[in-house]
Amino acid sequence: MTTPVRILGIAGSLRKDSFNRAALRAAQGLLPEGAALEGFELEGLPLYNQDQEQNPPGQVLEFKKRIRAADAILMVTPEYNYSLPGVLKNAIDCASRPYGDSAWSGKPAAIMGASVGSFGTARAQYHLRQVFVFLNMFPINQPEVMIANAGQKFDAQGNLTDEGTKKQIRQLLGNLVEWTERLRARPGA
Ligand SMILES: Cc1cc2nc3c(=O)[nH]c(=O)nc-3n(C[C@H](O)[C@H](O)[C@H](O)COP(=O)(O)O)c2cc1C
């Protein structure tokens, strides 16, 4: 039997009725067998301040612990002004420091995102991929889950109702699990 793959999901919105947090909740019901997905809420994570780097706030230490305990990361990004929101970038920065002690390095990852616009966070997702290069994360490329016109894909309770999107998320998670297992199985891992 293979070891289960534990995924940490991070949605880059603090909004109560966030489509991205709703998409992350939906992903929890679309997992392949043998995988688990827990969410980490970014509410309360302090703004990164390099003066505190050697003595980081408890929330940052806890966040880094949760990332390190995960086998893979799922980032669910809104798009703000054609990029990823500050809330998500701040969280990424917090867990990447101090230099040489990043919690992200070597993590397999998947990206998805929801926006009310018709580009479905495409621009934010490509910026996030660029950030992953420096973080030395290993994102899967496909499928690209870009949930456009999000207002039409979720019901009033925040349940994902669009079958095509569900299918894409199921595929994304399946690919992430397979990718994580491949990285785990490589010689020297
Ligand atoms: C500051 C700000 C900037 C935004 N910029 C974009 C954008 O560049 N592209 C886009 O598709 N939507 C943009 N939006 C709309 C978001 O897609 C929409 O607010 C979405 O619901 C945010 O994600 P959430 O529901 O998870 O909070 C912007 C919203 C805000 C508040």
The ligand as a Gaussian input file, in Angstrom:
#p B3LYP/6-31G(d) Opt

LIG

0 1
 C       -8.317000      44.957000      -5.385000
 C       -9.009000      44.062000      -6.392000
 C       -8.443000      43.878000      -7.637000
 C       -9.039000      43.014000      -8.566000
 N       -8.416000      42.784000      -9.758000
 C       -8.904000      41.819000     -10.578000
 C       -8.167000      41.431000     -11.739000
 O       -7.113000      41.957000     -12.043000
 N       -8.672000      40.440000     -12.515000
 C       -9.873000      39.810000     -12.215000
 O      -10.274000      38.921000     -12.943000
 N      -10.575000      40.166000     -11.115000
 C      -10.128000      41.133000     -10.296000
 N      -10.808000      41.475000      -9.153000
 C      -12.102000      40.841000      -8.877000
 C      -11.891000      39.487000      -8.183000
 O      -11.792000      38.495000      -9.169000
 C      -13.087000      39.173000      -7.274000
 O      -13.189000      40.176000      -6.282000
 C      -12.989000      37.803000      -6.655000
 O      -14.233000      37.476000      -6.109000
 C      -11.892000      37.748000      -5.582000
 O      -11.721000      36.465000      -5.055000
 P      -12.503000      35.918000      -3.764000
 O      -13.945000      35.762000      -4.162000
 O      -11.871000      34.592000      -3.476000
 O      -12.344000      36.902000      -2.629000
 C      -10.252000      42.366000      -8.232000
 C      -10.821000      42.585000      -6.974000
 C      -10.212000      43.418000      -6.061000
 C      -10.830000      43.596000      -4.701000

